[in-house]
Amino acid sequence: MRTDTDVLIAGAGPTGLVLAIELARRGVLPRVVDAGPSDLRESRAVAVAARSLELLDDLGLAEAAIGHGLPLHALNFYQGTALLAVLDVTVVDSPFPMDLCVPQWRTTELLRKRAEELGVTIEWRTRLSGLRADGDGVDAEIVRPDGGTERVRAGWLAGCDGAHSTVRRAAGIRWRTADLRRGFILGDVAADWDLVRDRFHVYFDRGGVLAVFPMPGGHWRVLASTPGGRPPERPGLADFAQAVAERTPLDARPRELRWSSAFAAREGLAETFRRGRVLLAGDAAHSHSPIGGQGMNTGMQDAYNLGWKLALAATGGADILDGYGAERRPVAEAVIGTTSAATRVATGRALVVRRARRHALRLLSRLTAVQRRFADALGEHLVGYRGSELVSQDWRGGPVRAWNDGAGPGPEAGELARDAYLETRSGPVALRRVLGGTGHHLLLFAAEEADPAALADWTARARQAVDGDAAVHLVTRGHLPPGPAEGVFADLRGEAHRRYGVRRPSLYLVRPDKYIAHRNDSLDLAPVRGYLRGLRGAPAAGGRVA
Ligand SMILES: Cc1cc2nc3c(=O)[nH]c(=O)nc-3n(C[C@H](O)[C@H](O)[C@H](O)COP(=O)(O)OP(=O)(O)OC[C@H]3O[C@@H](n4cnc5c(N)ncnc54)[C@H](O)[C@@H]3O)c2cc1C
């Protein structure tokens, strides 16, 4: 039997599901197969970062996730009974200033429902077993639940099939691995601990590190490094009770174990995230230590970066998919670097490491700028694609006036768009809502220009330049100008102008994944037109996208 599809996704974990939604939202209905059962309820990754909540918000799921989860606001670090440091995660520059604790099965359930609402069918217990790729697509072999095999011809194959990826192996993509020689046990337990339930509690001890944090429903997640680096195969309640008794001052023993797992911390990175018509995302492309809770978050962001580009290629637009790997592989490399360093420091038992750790944490907690950077890093807000071939800017800045005094440099091309509150005729609106959805957005910042005729003229020229390929929004600094209100916003408090570093009339082109594709403060529309035409696959007129 032989079937055809534009995109075949192997793996319906968080990465595969975000990708499926991103494609379906753009009219590309992928075929999705997953080797596992539909009713797997694994707790696994429980910390949803601020940036992932913004992603879920764009998919209409943040409110539901927060409703099912527990917002965590800080990390407390202890050595024995002494509180070494408190790091505040709410200073992250996000409309969701928290790390949300919610079991992975709940996150995937929300994503799955959204995908199904959009018409995606997930074929469970259906395994991709092999593939052959050529210049136009991929022949994949899948094994159905009844054991029968099927050959699928797909335009593109996305391997979102986890760390032991069959797609990666079958496509011949090398996997660079390293063993951190650290083992961990993790479990969800019931316990009567007198701990604040709005934060992570991290205990350092000679025996290793142990983190405890509250789960929705009253349980606690315990993560503990194992002595000698070798975790027991199936950790039981006694293993957690022993680690808690040895490394923390908590006197109550955990009484019930709901779920547990163990693993040796290994890191891996695929040599490329794309080979022809085969793409890798999530754990299939990179895997790292659980310290820092970045695994699921990084995978979902991969899919968010890939989704709009893959939809474009699958619908006859430009093939900018090399840009996916060029942007996301360095991010994965950086995550591996930081989580690996954090794991070594957190589990280091030598006296010199313990002393350095103590001093560093005490210092960290006293420096506001460092705290903010830490919160931004944990919230995945430092991720950006500056220097990507897909982004550009021509930004000169301008004179400081009373109205723009205090404005920062604004997000550079490749950095994340920022949120702010704007006024419309029907009330206030968050800029992130204006920038929501599946397309590009062009923001025109009026700065000191207040002449209604000039503003109307810019907007008209901008609409003509983008030719329907981006939504155009005018952001005025004063009150709303007379005339049509559609696409016009007033930045009455100047917040948006300040946050975008605007000192003279300027424009920002925002990509569907909410990163800045282009900015200039000469109101030059040619690069915008060139970029958008390039995406269509039409000859570019000045942009860098070919
Ligand atoms: C025990 C455990 C605990 C973890 N704890 C944390 C944590 O606390 N914090 C954190 O950030 N991360 C944690 N992680 C990592 C986190 O769960 C992953 O980073 C995240 O699930 C990656 O999502 P993914 O969709 O890329 O891959 P996965 O979630 O692994 O999904 C891959 C999917 O592909 C399917 N599949 C596999 N092979 C095939 C095939 N041949 N054909 C079709 N389908 C296939 C699988 O059934 C699975 O559904 C943990 C992982 C494990 C295993």
The ligand as an SDF file (V2000), in Angstrom:
LIG
                    3D

 53 58  0  0  0  0  0  0  0  0999 V2000
   12.2650   10.0900   32.4700 C   0  0  0  0  0  0  0  0  0  0  0  0
   12.4440   11.4370   31.8700 C   0  0  0  0  0  0  0  0  0  0  0  0
   12.3610   12.5650   32.6750 C   0  0  0  0  0  0  0  0  0  0  0  0
   12.5470   13.8270   32.1420 C   0  0  0  0  0  0  0  0  0  0  0  0
   12.4720   14.9170   32.9490 N   0  0  0  0  0  0  0  0  0  0  0  0
   12.6630   16.1410   32.4250 C   0  0  0  0  0  0  0  0  0  0  0  0
   12.5720   17.3070   33.2030 C   0  0  0  0  0  0  0  0  0  0  0  0
   12.3330   17.2530   34.3970 O   0  0  0  0  0  0  0  0  0  0  0  0
   12.7510   18.5120   32.5880 N   0  0  0  0  0  0  0  0  0  0  0  0
   13.0080   18.6080   31.2340 C   0  0  0  0  0  0  0  0  0  0  0  0
   13.1250   19.7080   30.6890 O   0  0  0  0  0  0  0  0  0  0  0  0
   13.0850   17.5280   30.4850 N   0  0  0  0  0  0  0  0  0  0  0  0
   12.9220   16.3040   31.0370 C   0  0  0  0  0  0  0  0  0  0  0  0
   12.9840   15.2240   30.2490 N   0  0  0  0  0  0  0  0  0  0  0  0
   13.2100   15.4420   28.8480 C   0  0  0  0  0  0  0  0  0  0  0  0
   11.9120   15.7980   28.1570 C   0  0  0  0  0  0  0  0  0  0  0  0
   10.9220   14.8890   28.5350 O   0  0  0  0  0  0  0  0  0  0  0  0
   12.1870   15.7940   26.6780 C   0  0  0  0  0  0  0  0  0  0  0  0
   13.1650   16.7890   26.4050 O   0  0  0  0  0  0  0  0  0  0  0  0
   10.9470   16.0640   25.8440 C   0  0  0  0  0  0  0  0  0  0  0  0
    9.9900   15.0660   26.0170 O   0  0  0  0  0  0  0  0  0  0  0  0
   11.3430   16.1370   24.3680 C   0  0  0  0  0  0  0  0  0  0  0  0
   10.2090   16.1340   23.5750 O   0  0  0  0  0  0  0  0  0  0  0  0
   10.2350   15.4750   22.1290 P   0  0  0  0  0  0  0  0  0  0  0  0
    8.8580   15.6340   21.6170 O   0  0  0  0  0  0  0  0  0  0  0  0
   11.3600   16.0320   21.3610 O   0  0  0  0  0  0  0  0  0  0  0  0
   10.5820   13.9450   22.3650 O   0  0  0  0  0  0  0  0  0  0  0  0
    9.7520   12.8510   23.1550 P   0  0  0  0  0  0  0  0  0  0  0  0
    8.9270   13.4650   24.2140 O   0  0  0  0  0  0  0  0  0  0  0  0
   10.7170   11.7980   23.5350 O   0  0  0  0  0  0  0  0  0  0  0  0
    8.7350   12.3070   22.0750 O   0  0  0  0  0  0  0  0  0  0  0  0
    9.1440   11.4470   21.0470 C   0  0  0  0  0  0  0  0  0  0  0  0
    7.9400   10.6820   20.5580 C   0  0  0  0  0  0  0  0  0  0  0  0
    8.3470    9.9320   19.4330 O   0  0  0  0  0  0  0  0  0  0  0  0
    7.7660    8.6520   19.4960 C   0  0  0  0  0  0  0  0  0  0  0  0
    8.6290    7.7550   18.7100 N   0  0  0  0  0  0  0  0  0  0  0  0
    9.8290    7.2480   19.0370 C   0  0  0  0  0  0  0  0  0  0  0  0
   10.3120    6.5070   18.0310 N   0  0  0  0  0  0  0  0  0  0  0  0
    9.4000    6.5450   17.0400 C   0  0  0  0  0  0  0  0  0  0  0  0
    9.3280    5.9820   15.7430 C   0  0  0  0  0  0  0  0  0  0  0  0
   10.3120    5.2110   15.2530 N   0  0  0  0  0  0  0  0  0  0  0  0
    8.2380    6.2210   14.9900 N   0  0  0  0  0  0  0  0  0  0  0  0
    7.2290    7.0040   15.4660 C   0  0  0  0  0  0  0  0  0  0  0  0
    7.2460    7.5540   16.7020 N   0  0  0  0  0  0  0  0  0  0  0  0
    8.3220    7.3440   17.4670 C   0  0  0  0  0  0  0  0  0  0  0  0
    7.7000    8.3300   20.9680 C   0  0  0  0  0  0  0  0  0  0  0  0
    6.6860    7.3790   21.2350 O   0  0  0  0  0  0  0  0  0  0  0  0
    7.4020    9.6870   21.5720 C   0  0  0  0  0  0  0  0  0  0  0  0
    6.0280    9.9060   21.7540 O   0  0  0  0  0  0  0  0  0  0  0  0
   12.8080   13.9610   30.7690 C   0  0  0  0  0  0  0  0  0  0  0  0
   12.8710   12.8400   29.9560 C   0  0  0  0  0  0  0  0  0  0  0  0
   12.7020   11.5860   30.4900 C   0  0  0  0  0  0  0  0  0  0  0  0
   12.7820   10.3750   29.5980 C   0  0  0  0  0  0  0  0  0  0  0  0
  1  2  1  0
  2  3  1  0
  2 52  2  0
  3  4  2  0
  4  5  1  0
  4 50  1  0
  5  6  2  0
  6  7  1  0
  6 13  1  0
  7  8  2  0
  7  9  1  0
  9 10  1  0
 10 11  2  0
 10 12  1  0
 12 13  2  0
 13 14  1  0
 14 15  1  0
 14 50  1  0
 15 16  1  0
 16 17  1  0
 16 18  1  0
 18 19  1  0
 18 20  1  0
 20 21  1  0
 20 22  1  0
 22 23  1  0
 23 24  1  0
 24 25  2  0
 24 26  1  0
 24 27  1  0
 27 28  1  0
 28 29  2  0
 28 30  1  0
 28 31  1  0
 31 32  1  0
 32 33  1  0
 33 34  1  0
 33 48  1  0
 34 35  1  0
 35 36  1  0
 35 46  1  0
 36 37  1  0
 36 45  1  0
 37 38  2  0
 38 39  1  0
 39 40  1  0
 39 45  2  0
 40 41  1  0
 40 42  2  0
 42 43  1  0
 43 44  2  0
 44 45  1  0
 46 47  1  0
 46 48  1  0
 48 49  1  0
 50 51  2  0
 51 52  1  0
 52 53  1  0
M  END
$$$$
